[in-house]
Every structure is written in C-alpha cells, then in structure tokens.
Amino acid sequence: MARTLPKTINGLISFAKVHSETFTQHAGAIGLSPEQAARVADATAELIAKRNEQYAAMETYRAATNAMESARQDLADILGATIFMIRAHATLTGDGEILTTAQIPGRLPARRSAGAPNAAHSLSARLHAATGAITISWKSRQPRGVRSVTWIVERRVQGELGWSEWDILGLGGNRGGRSYTDATVPQGTRVAQYRVTARTGGEQGPESSVLAVNLGSTVDGHGLFPAGDGQRGGGAYQVLAVA
C-alpha cells in the first residue's frame, strides 16, 4: 500500500480522482459494491475541500501578517519621527528637561562654548530630480573656541492655501557637514523657504537669512518643477540645479 499511494496531498488527490472514476465505473467487475466505490469519491471530495480551506487560511494568514508588519513599520516610523522632533526641540531650546518630561533616554551634551556661534550664510539649494528631494547647503565661519556646532534646519512652504508655519526639519552637526536634504516637500508646493540656526552648548546664534526656493506652479509626480529664470512676483528665488 505504501508503494502504491502517493505521499503528498496533491499527489494523493490526483491518484484518487483518477481511480475513483474507474472504481465507480467498474465496481462490480473489480469486486466493489457501489457504496464502497462511492466512499472513495466522497473521501476524495472531502480532502479537496479541506485542502482548499487550508489554502484560504494560508492566504488569510499571509495577508494578516503583511498587514501587521505594515502597521508595525508605520508605528516605528511615526515614533521615530516624533522622538526626533522632541530631541530637535530640546536641542533648539537647550532644555534637557524636555527629554525627561517625554521619558526619552539620553541628555543634551554638556559643552563649553566660547560664545554664541555665528549665523550661517550663503545658503543654496539643489534639486534631485529623480527623487524630488532638495539639498540645502550653507557656509559658516565660527569664532575661535566655538566648536561642536549643531545646525537647526527649518522650512515653511507656500501652497494653494498660503504659507505654512515654520517647521523644524532636522539637525545637522559638524560631522555631517553644512548641508541637509529635505525629502518631504509637500506636493503642490510653489515656494519653499529655509532658514538655519546655529547652536552650541547653551548658546544659540542668530538665524540665517531666508532662502526661498521657487518650485514653479507645475507639479509633477514629485510635486516639484524647477523654475526657469528664478524670478517671480518681483522677488528673487533660488534657481535649482538639477542633479
């Protein structure tokens, strides 16, 4: 018997379907009653039904697993962005108690500074056409003794409903250079303004001049369209160099 019957479920079903027809058609000639032949057909149909139920359950399990993983990733992304914003606010204000209140481990670095840092200057922008991201760069020369400068990068945008509030985008440090890539420009943005503020230890420097980036009025898949002449409404806007 073990050598006759297939070992796999699908193999056994295929074997049973073929032989069930033969058993039913030739029951008397091969020594079976109609009831015995019918039992083979019924058992075959039952196994097929249970196999289909298993397939459906597996699909449901896979879908539920994918949905759970997607929800897990969403939560991790939201928590990460939220904690980042809290740390950025704590750094901007120089208030380490903010981290304690938010129950976030860590503390602001205690650094000695020779004074307030100088402002960033010569801000420029570069559009990455493939992704729609904008990289903001700036220059800075700090007084002697002023080290470990953290840069707070802020942005506000002008869309169909007018200007948004200033939002902290992120932090740039001395190791990361004097640049920041903004990959979250909202679709439909006409103009994005950026400013950078230097901070070191408990000292905060002045804000930089505002860099206005003209994205034009046409929106493609990234919500961006580089301006042609850099002029609109009488004001000068940064012309983006397409990377």
C-alpha positions in Angstrom: 0.0 0.0 0.0 2.8 2.4 0.9 4.4 1.9 -2.5 1.1 2.4 -4.3 -0.3 5.6 -2.8 1.5 8.9 -3.3 2.8 10.6 -0.2 1.9 14.2 -1.0 -1.6 15.7 -0.6 -1.9 16.8 -4.2 -0.5 13.5 -5.5 -3.0 11.6 -3.4 -5.9 13.7 -4.6 -4.8 13.2 -8.2 -4.5 9.5 -7.7 -7.9 9.2 -6.0 -9.7 11.3 -8.6 -8.5 9.1 -11.5 -9.1 5.8 -9.6 -12.5 6.9 -8.2 -13.9 7.2 -11.7 -12.6 3.7 -12.5 -13.8 2.2 -9.3 -17.3 3.7 -9.8 -17.5 2.6 -13.5 -16.2 -0.9 -12.9 -17.3 -1.5 -9.3 -18.9 -5.0 -9.9 -16.1 -6.2 -12.1 -13.4 -5.4 -9.6 -15.2 -6.7 -6.6 -16.5 -3.5 -5.1 -20.1 -2.5 -4.2 -21.4 0.8 -5.4 -21.3 2.0 -1.8 -17.6 1.2 -1.5 -16.8 3.0 -4.7 -18.9 5.9 -3.5 -16.9 6.1 -0.3 -13.7 6.7 -2.3 -15.4 9.5 -4.2 -16.7 11.1 -1.0 -13.4 10.9 0.8 -11.7 12.4 -2.2 -14.1 15.3 -2.3 -13.7 15.9 1.5 -9.9 16.0 1.2 -10.2 18.5 -1.7 -12.5 20.7 0.4 -10.1 20.6 3.4 -7.1 21.4 1.2 -9.0 24.4 -0.3 -9.8 25.6 3.3 -6.2 25.3 4.2 -5.2 27.3 1.1 -7.7 30.1 2.0 -6.5 30.1 5.6 -2.9 30.4 4.5 -3.8 33.4 2.3 -5.6 35.0 5.2 -2.6 34.4 7.4 -0.3 35.9 4.9 -2.5 38.9 4.4 -2.8 39.4 8.1 0.9 39.0 8.6 1.6 41.6 5.9 -0.9 44.0 7.4 0.6 43.6 10.8 4.1 44.2 9.5 2.9 47.3 7.7 1.3 48.6 10.8 4.5 47.8 12.8 6.6 49.8 10.3 4.1 52.7 10.4 4.3 52.8 14.2 8.1 52.6 14.2 8.3 55.4 11.6 5.9 57.6 13.4 7.6 57.0 16.8 11.0 57.6 15.3 9.9 60.9 13.7 8.1 62.0 16.9 11.2 61.3 19.1 13.4 63.1 16.5 11.2 66.2 16.7 11.3 66.1 20.5 15.1 65.9 20.5 15.3 68.6 17.9 13.1 70.9 20.1 15.2 70.1 23.2 18.3 71.0 21.2 16.8 74.1 19.8 15.7 75.4 23.2 18.7 73.9 25.1 16.3 72.4 27.7 17.4 68.9 28.6 14.3 68.6 30.9 12.2 68.2 27.7 13.7 64.7 27.3 13.0 63.8 30.9 9.4 65.0 30.6 8.9 63.0 27.4 10.5 60.0 29.1 13.1 59.7 26.3 16.5 58.4 27.4 19.6 60.4 26.8 20.6 64.0 27.6 21.8 67.0 25.7 25.6 67.1 25.6 27.2 69.5 28.1 29.6 71.5 26.0 31.6 74.6 26.9 31.5 77.3 24.4 33.5 80.5 24.0 30.3 82.3 23.0 27.4 82.2 20.7 28.0 80.8 17.2 27.9 82.9 14.1 25.0 82.7 11.7 25.0 80.5 8.6 25.4 82.4 5.3 25.4 81.8 1.5 22.5 79.3 1.6 22.0 77.5 -1.7 19.7 74.7 -2.9 20.0 71.8 -5.3 17.1 69.7 -6.6 17.5 65.9 -7.0 15.2 65.4 -10.0 15.0 61.6 -9.6 13.5 61.8 -6.1 12.2 65.3 -5.7 14.4 66.0 -2.7 16.1 69.3 -2.1 19.5 69.6 -0.6 20.2 72.9 1.3 23.8 73.9 1.8 25.3 76.8 3.7 28.6 78.2 4.9 29.8 79.4 8.3 32.9 80.6 10.0 32.9 80.4 13.7 34.8 82.5 16.3 37.8 80.9 17.9 36.8 78.5 20.6 33.3 77.9 19.3 33.1 74.2 18.4 30.6 71.3 18.0 28.0 73.5 16.4 24.6 71.9 15.8 22.5 73.3 13.0 18.7 73.5 13.2 17.1 73.5 9.8 13.6 74.9 9.4 11.2 75.1 6.5 7.9 76.7 5.6 6.1 76.3 2.3 3.6 78.2 0.2 0.8 76.2 -1.4 -2.7 76.9 -2.6 -3.8 77.8 0.9 -0.9 80.2 1.6 2.1 79.9 3.9 2.5 77.2 6.5 4.2 77.7 9.9 7.9 77.2 10.3 8.7 73.5 11.0 11.9 72.0 12.2 13.1 69.6 9.6 16.2 68.2 11.2 19.6 68.8 12.7 23.0 69.0 11.1 26.2 68.6 13.0 29.9 69.3 12.4 30.4 65.7 11.3 27.6 65.8 8.9 28.8 68.9 7.2 26.9 72.1 6.4 24.0 70.6 4.4 20.6 69.0 4.8 18.5 67.1 2.4 14.8 67.7 2.5 12.9 64.7 1.2 9.5 65.7 2.5 8.5 68.7 0.3 4.6 68.5 0.1 3.1 68.0 -3.3 1.7 71.3 -4.7 4.3 73.5 -3.0 5.0 76.6 -5.0 7.7 78.1 -2.9 9.7 76.6 0.0 11.6 78.8 2.4 14.5 77.6 4.5 16.5 79.0 7.4 19.3 77.6 9.5 20.2 78.4 13.1 23.5 77.5 14.8 23.6 76.3 18.4 26.4 75.1 20.6 26.2 74.2 24.3 23.8 76.6 25.8 24.4 79.3 23.2 22.3 79.9 20.2 23.3 82.1 17.3 21.2 84.3 15.0 19.0 82.8 12.3 20.3 82.8 8.8 18.8 84.8 6.0 15.8 83.0 4.5 16.5 81.0 1.3 13.4 81.0 -0.9 13.3 78.1 -3.4 10.9 78.6 -6.4 9.4 75.3 -7.4 7.1 76.7 -10.0 3.4 76.3 -10.5 3.5 73.0 -12.4 3.5 69.8 -10.3 4.9 66.5 -11.5 5.0 63.2 -9.7 7.3 64.6 -7.0 5.4 67.8 -6.6 8.4 69.8 -7.9 9.1 71.8 -11.0 12.4 73.7 -11.3 12.0 77.4 -12.1 13.4 78.8 -15.3 14.6 82.3 -14.5 14.5 82.4 -10.7 12.2 85.5 -10.7 8.6 85.7 -9.7 6.4 88.5 -8.3 9.4 90.8 -8.3 11.4 88.7 -5.8 14.5 86.7 -6.5 14.2 82.9 -5.9 16.9 80.3 -5.9 17.2 78.6 -9.3 17.6 74.9 -8.8 20.4 73.0 -10.4 19.0 69.6 -11.5 21.2 66.7 -10.1 
